[in-house]
């Protein structure tokens, strides 16, 4: 299962990533171990949380939405993450 999740995260595009769901812990483990991505931003929404993962060097990023019941889904990913330096 873990290798399948890793393959899906690696191959995910914004359209296909919407179907990639698991617990936040599982997604975070795959992103950290296989892609070197760590959480860099977390925000609360009316429907749960949004977590942005990125590599320390700004290489890749992944956005995960977490529902109140704990289901986490990858909704988008990409390259060249750049922090704006705004906000806390």
C-alpha positions in Angstrom: 0.0 0.0 0.0 2.8 2.4 0.9 4.6 2.1 -2.4 1.3 2.6 -4.2 0.6 5.8 -2.3 4.1 7.0 -3.1 3.7 6.2 -6.7 0.4 8.1 -6.8 1.8 11.1 -5.0 4.7 11.2 -7.4 2.5 10.9 -10.5 -0.3 13.0 -9.3 -1.5 16.0 -11.3 -4.1 18.5 -10.1 -6.9 16.6 -11.9 -5.9 13.1 -10.7 -4.6 14.1 -7.2 -8.2 14.8 -6.1 -8.7 11.1 -5.7 -5.6 10.4 -3.5 -6.8 10.2 0.1 -5.6 8.6 3.3 -4.9 9.8 6.8 -2.7 12.9 7.1 -0.1 10.9 8.9 0.2 8.4 6.0 0.4 11.2 3.4 2.9 13.2 5.5 5.1 10.1 5.9 5.2 9.4 2.1 5.8 13.1 1.3 8.7 13.3 3.8 10.3 10.0 3.1 10.0 9.8 -0.7 9.9 13.4 -1.7 11.6 15.3 1.2 8.5 17.5 1.6 7.5 18.8 5.1 4.6 20.9 6.3 5.4 24.6 5.7 1.9 26.2 6.1 -1.3 25.1 7.8 -4.6 26.9 7.7 -8.1 26.3 9.2 -11.1 26.4 6.9 -14.8 25.9 7.6 -14.4 22.4 6.3 -11.2 21.4 8.1 -7.6 22.3 7.3 -5.3 23.0 4.4 -1.7 21.8 4.7 1.0 22.8 2.3 4.0 20.6 2.1 7.2 21.7 0.4 10.9 20.7 0.0 13.4 22.8 2.0 15.0 23.9 -1.3 11.7 24.9 -3.0 11.8 22.0 -5.4 8.3 20.5 -5.1 5.1 21.2 -3.2 1.9 19.4 -2.4 -1.4 20.8 -1.0 -3.5 18.5 1.2 -7.0 19.2 2.5 -8.1 17.5 5.7 -11.8 17.1 6.6 -13.1 17.2 10.1 -13.3 13.4 10.2 -9.6 13.1 9.5 -9.7 12.2 5.9 -6.8 13.9 4.0 -6.7 14.3 0.3 -4.0 15.6 -2.0 -5.7 18.3 -4.2 -2.7 19.7 -6.0 1.1 19.5 -6.4 3.8 21.2 -8.4 7.3 22.6 -8.6 9.2 25.7 -7.6 7.6 26.5 -4.2 8.4 30.1 -3.2 7.6 31.6 0.2 6.5 35.2 -0.1 7.7 36.2 3.4 4.3 37.5 4.3 2.1 36.5 7.2 3.1 34.6 10.4 
